[in-house]
């Protein structure tokens, strides 16, 4: 196997890595409102001014240079929603020049009149494997917005979601943890649509009570066999990245979903606000080492290759 720099062989005893979730952006050729227009004080990691600049293939390669990354999955980076197809086209141009990303998760709204058209246009691109479309969610656990427009109970949203199966696309699920039971119901209704939870379900509340709630919500979601999870983004708002705290999150998630439904993902450059790429990967290796080599291979690369249908030949 060869590193994504297309010239460095992966060592025989190294466990290859598929980074199942990262972003790229070129602020001079595309519009990214959250990076260029209105600054969001409520961003989940706090101050994110450090990433409000270009993050191009050369920047990504500089981060992963020391790690045996063989393939990557690019997840839509909230480019302006009238540039959804343009983002997908640009990523294919990046792939043609750099050999990565190896798969693309694009964006489409599920509750719009043009949902079917946008999905069809994305599906024409060879690397598109899935869609990330964030449903409308509440700001806190005790706030109910069920059946409001754009939520996971909205009939229009569900009709759009149902089209994923027709186009052979998966869903990258990103919601606050208290919405995981709602997502479990969507997964139950659409058992033939593959779903992957982003960012370990956001275990933001690290109190004993908060972690118990997170585990309960994760267990509800994991009951649906078509749901997988990305072990990614353990960062907290305005707080340091702590190995011991995050180790327990990783081991709990693996215990709940099993080694066959977990995959490593970096969420770079966003996660870079809290942790360096090398520290993240080396920490994950140490966390997962007690599970044995077979489990590590599944989590670091085999599961992502299968889920996103990546062919390295």
DAFEN-V320355 format. One record per pair of residues at least 4 apart in sequence whose ideal C-beta (glycine too) atoms are under 8 Angstrom apart, sorted by the first residue. I is the first residue (numbers start at 1). J is the second residue. Records with the same first field share a line. If there is no record, write none. Layout:
BEGIN
I: J / J
END
This chain:
BEGIN
1: 9 / 10 / 16 / 68 / 70 / 312
2: 6 / 7 / 8 / 9 / 10 / 70
3: 7 / 8 / 9 / 10 / 68 / 69 / 70
4: 61 / 64 / 69 / 70 / 71 / 72 / 98 / 99 / 100
5: 61 / 65
6: 98 / 99
10: 14 / 16 / 68 / 70
11: 68
14: 68
15: 68 / 285 / 293 / 296 / 297 / 300 / 301
16: 68 / 69 / 70 / 300 / 301
17: 67 / 68 / 69 / 70 / 264 / 281 / 300 / 301
18: 69 / 70 / 71 / 72 / 73 / 102 / 263 / 264 / 300 / 301 / 304 / 305 / 310
19: 64 / 69 / 71 / 72 / 73 / 264 / 265 / 266 / 268
20: 72 / 73 / 196 / 230 / 232 / 263 / 264 / 265 / 304 / 307 / 308
21: 73 / 75 / 172 / 198 / 230 / 232 / 265 / 266 / 267
22: 60 / 72 / 73 / 74 / 75 / 101 / 265 / 266 / 267 / 268 / 269
23: 55 / 74 / 75 / 77 / 267 / 268 / 269 / 270
24: 55 / 56 / 57 / 60 / 74 / 77 / 91 / 94 / 101
25: 30 / 32 / 35 / 54 / 55 / 56 / 77 / 79
26: 30 / 54 / 56 / 90
27: 32 / 35 / 36 / 53 / 54
28: 54
29: 90
30: 79 / 80 / 83 / 86 / 87 / 90
31: 36 / 79 / 80 / 83
32: 36 / 77 / 78 / 79 / 80
33: 37 / 38 / 78 / 80
34: 38 / 40 / 78
35: 51 / 52
36: 52
39: 49 / 52
40: 48
43: 47 / 48
44: 202 / 204 / 235 / 237
45: 235 / 236 / 237 / 238 / 270 / 273 / 274
46: 237 / 238 / 273
47: 238 / 273
48: 52 / 270 / 273
50: 272 / 273
51: 55 / 269 / 270 / 272 / 273
54: 59
55: 59 / 60 / 268 / 269
56: 60
57: 61 / 94 / 97 / 98 / 100
58: 62
59: 63 / 269
60: 64 / 72 / 268 / 269
61: 65 / 98
63: 268 / 269 / 272 / 276 / 277
64: 69 / 277
66: 278
67: 277 / 278 / 281
70: 301 / 312
71: 100 / 101 / 102 / 103 / 301 / 304 / 305 / 310 / 312
72: 100 / 101 / 102 / 103
73: 101 / 102 / 103 / 104 / 105 / 129 / 265 / 304 / 308 / 310
74: 91 / 101 / 103 / 104 / 105
75: 105 / 132 / 172 / 198
76: 84 / 87 / 105 / 106 / 107 / 132
77: 87
78: 107
79: 83 / 84 / 86 / 87 / 107
81: 107 / 109
83: 87
84: 88 / 106 / 107 / 108 / 118 / 122
85: 89 / 118 / 121 / 122
86: 90
87: 91 / 106 / 107
88: 92 / 104 / 106 / 122 / 125 / 128
89: 93 / 125
90: 94
91: 95 / 101 / 104 / 127
92: 96 / 104 / 125 / 126 / 127
93: 97
94: 98 / 100 / 101
95: 99 / 100 / 101 / 102 / 127
101: 127
102: 127 / 308 / 310 / 312
103: 127 / 128 / 129 / 130 / 308 / 309 / 310
104: 125 / 127 / 128 / 129
105: 128 / 129 / 130 / 131 / 132 / 170 / 172
106: 122 / 125 / 128 / 130 / 131 / 132
107: 131 / 132 / 133
108: 115 / 118 / 119 / 122 / 131 / 133 / 160
109: 115 / 118 / 133 / 160
110: 115 / 133 / 135 / 156 / 157 / 158 / 159 / 160 / 161 / 163
111: 115 / 149 / 150 / 154 / 156 / 157 / 160
112: 118 / 160
114: 118
115: 119 / 160 / 163
116: 120 / 160 / 163
117: 121
118: 122
119: 123 / 131 / 163 / 164 / 167 / 169
120: 124 / 167
122: 128 / 131 / 167 / 169
123: 128 / 167 / 168 / 169
128: 169
129: 169 / 170 / 308 / 309
130: 169 / 170 / 171 / 172 / 194 / 196 / 308
131: 164 / 169 / 170 / 171 / 172
132: 171 / 172 / 174 / 198
133: 171
134: 174 / 175
135: 150 / 151 / 152 / 157 / 175 / 179
136: 145 / 148 / 149 / 150 / 151 / 154
137: 145 / 151 / 175 / 176 / 179
138: 143 / 144 / 145 / 176 / 178 / 179
139: 143
140: 178
141: 178 / 213
145: 151
146: 151 / 153 / 182
147: 151 / 153 / 154
148: 154
149: 154 / 156 / 157
150: 154 / 157
151: 157 / 182
152: 157 / 158 / 179 / 182 / 183 / 185 / 186
153: 157 / 158 / 182
154: 158
155: 159
156: 160
157: 161
158: 162 / 186 / 189
159: 163
161: 171 / 186 / 190 / 193
162: 166 / 190
163: 167
164: 169 / 170 / 171 / 190 / 193
165: 190 / 192 / 193
169: 193
170: 193 / 194 / 195 / 196 / 307 / 308
171: 193 / 194 / 195 / 196
172: 196 / 198
173: 183 / 195 / 196 / 197 / 198 / 227
174: 197 / 198 / 199
175: 179 / 180 / 182 / 183 / 202
176: 202 / 204
177: 201 / 202 / 203 / 204 / 205 / 213 / 214 / 217 / 218
178: 213 / 217
179: 183
180: 184 / 197 / 201 / 217 / 218 / 220 / 221
181: 185 / 217 / 220 / 221
182: 186
183: 187 / 195 / 197 / 221 / 227
184: 188 / 220 / 221 / 223 / 224 / 227
185: 189
186: 190 / 195
187: 191 / 193 / 195 / 221 / 224 / 226 / 227
188: 224
190: 226
191: 224 / 225 / 226
192: 226
193: 226
194: 226 / 228 / 307
195: 224 / 226 / 227 / 228
196: 227 / 228 / 229 / 230 / 263 / 307
197: 201 / 221 / 227 / 228 / 229 / 230
198: 230 / 232 / 233 / 265 / 267
199: 230 / 232 / 233 / 267
200: 229 / 230 / 231 / 232 / 233 / 234 / 249 / 250 / 253
201: 214 / 217 / 218 / 221 / 229 / 253
202: 233
203: 210 / 211 / 214 / 234 / 249
204: 210 / 236 / 237
205: 209 / 210 / 211 / 213 / 214
206: 210 / 211 / 236 / 245
207: 211
208: 212
209: 213
210: 214
211: 215 / 248 / 252
212: 216
213: 217
214: 218
215: 219 / 252 / 256
216: 220
217: 221
218: 222 / 229 / 252 / 253 / 256 / 257
219: 223 / 256
221: 227
222: 227 / 229 / 256 / 257 / 258 / 261
227: 257 / 261
228: 257 / 261 / 262 / 263 / 303 / 307
229: 253 / 257 / 261 / 262 / 263
230: 262 / 263 / 264 / 265
231: 250 / 253 / 254 / 262 / 263 / 264 / 265 / 284 / 299
232: 264 / 265 / 266 / 267 / 271
233: 265 / 267 / 270 / 271
234: 241 / 245 / 246 / 249 / 250
235: 239 / 241 / 270 / 271 / 273 / 274 / 275
236: 274
240: 274
241: 246 / 274 / 275 / 279
242: 246
243: 247 / 283 / 286
244: 248
245: 249
246: 250 / 283 / 287
247: 251 / 283 / 286 / 287
248: 252
249: 253
250: 254 / 284 / 287 / 288
251: 255 / 287
252: 256
253: 257 / 262
254: 258 / 259 / 262 / 288 / 291 / 295 / 299
257: 261 / 262
258: 262
259: 291 / 294 / 295 / 298 / 299
260: 298 / 303
261: 303
262: 298 / 299 / 303
263: 299 / 303 / 304 / 307
264: 281 / 284 / 299 / 300 / 301 / 304
265: 304
266: 271 / 277 / 280 / 281
267: 271
268: 272 / 277
269: 273
271: 275 / 280
272: 276 / 277
275: 279 / 280 / 283
276: 280
277: 281
278: 282
279: 283
280: 284
281: 285
282: 286
283: 287
284: 288 / 300
285: 289 / 296
288: 295 / 296 / 299 / 300
289: 296
291: 295 / 296
292: 296
293: 297
294: 298
295: 299
296: 300
297: 301 / 302
298: 302 / 303
299: 303
301: 305
302: 306
303: 307
304: 308 / 310
305: 309 / 310 / 312
END
